Amino acid sequence: MAAAGILALLGLAVTVASLVWLHLQPTKLSPVHDPVSEYGITSFRAGYRVATIAFGAASLALAAGIGQALGDRGLAVVILLVAFAITRAAISWFPMDIPGAKWTRTGWIHFVLAFVAFASVLAAASVLGAVLSHPGTWHALAPVSTALGYALTACLAMFGLAQTVPALRAWFGVIERGFYLFAITWCAVFAVACAAGVR
């Protein structure tokens, strides 16, 4: 469990470092308006690929740690994390379409992978909060998982609203980066719990 937690933290560190690096490059993308995926169609796409693969690897390690910590109680969370890991790791091979251009098959695959990734990590946080609400391992962390699940849900709801509300659309980049922040924070909390052997 400790090894899984350490590996998850290393993967998250690489993810954050890659995302920070991308935001410092002269891409002309706006963190306020533009989606993170748009880095994947710039000349700095390698950095985006590193971030997605590292996040996927971190999630797989976290799934292993949670499985060891919770056993059968954590099975649903493990499955959801594996789904998140697979879709995160795969998404950079299916880049988004250029904004304003006609949607392509690759663009649709990107959209589906992104939706599954976002939905699965949101569900993982919510389900884990419910599991931990019962006495046992990590019981004290139940409110943390539940609160982050609510935060992720709010971001996902705003994603949907941004498609039809122009004023909200202008803040799409902020909303998506908020989702990333909450997802990474949730993974980090339980990676630390695994690494420290917290019960």
C-alpha positions, 0 to 999 in steps of 0.5 A, spaced: 500 500 500 505 504 501 509 503 495 502 504 491 501 511 494 508 513 493 508 511 486 501 515 485 504 521 488 510 521 483 505 520 478 501 526 480 508 530 481 509 529 474 502 531 472 503 537 475 510 539 473 508 538 466 501 542 466 505 548 469 510 547 464 505 547 458 502 554 461 509 557 461 510 556 454 508 561 448 502 557 446 498 563 446 492 559 449 488 563 455 488 559 461 481 563 462 478 561 456 481 555 452 481 547 454 487 544 457 486 539 451 488 544 446 495 544 448 495 537 445 494 540 438 500 545 439 507 544 438 508 543 445 503 536 445 509 532 448 508 536 454 500 534 454 502 527 453 506 526 458 501 529 463 496 525 461 500 518 461 502 520 468 495 522 471 493 515 468 499 512 471 498 515 478 491 513 478 492 506 476 497 506 482 492 509 487 487 504 485 492 498 487 493 502 494 485 503 495 484 496 493 489 494 498 487 498 503 479 497 503 479 490 500 472 488 497 469 495 500 473 499 495 472 495 489 467 500 485 472 505 486 478 501 484 474 500 477 472 507 476 479 509 477 482 504 472 477 507 467 479 514 469 487 511 468 485 508 461 481 514 458 487 519 461 492 515 458 489 514 451 486 521 450 493 524 447 493 520 441 486 522 440 487 530 440 481 535 440 479 538 433 481 545 432 476 550 435 471 552 430 472 546 425 468 541 423 468 535 428 472 529 426 472 522 428 478 523 432 475 529 435 469 525 437 473 520 440 477 525 444 470 528 447 468 521 449 474 519 452 474 526 456 467 525 458 468 518 461 475 520 464 471 526 468 465 522 470 469 516 472 473 520 477 467 524 479 464 518 481 470 515 484 470 521 489 463 520 491 463 513 491 469 513 496 466 518 500 459 514 501 464 507 503 468 511 508 462 514 511 461 507 515 466 505 520 473 502 518 479 504 514 479 512 513 473 513 516 475 520 518 477 522 510 469 521 508 468 528 508 474 530 504 472 525 499 465 527 499 466 534 499 471 534 493 466 529 489 461 535 490 466 540 487 467 535 481 460 535 480 459 542 480 465 543 475 462 538 470 455 541 471 458 548 469 461 544 463 454 543 460 452 550 462 458 553 458 455 549 452 449 554 452 451 560 456 455 564 452 457 568 459 459 562 462 463 559 456 468 565 456 470 562 463 471 554 460 478 554 461 478 556 469 472 551 470 476 545 467 482 547 470 478 547 477 476 540 475 483 538 474 485 541 481 480 538 485 481 531 481 488 532 483 487 534 490 483 528 491 488 523 488 493 526 492 489 526 499 488 518 498 495 517 495 498 520 501 494 516 506 496 510 502 503 512 502 503 513 510 499 507 511 493 511 514 488 507 517 
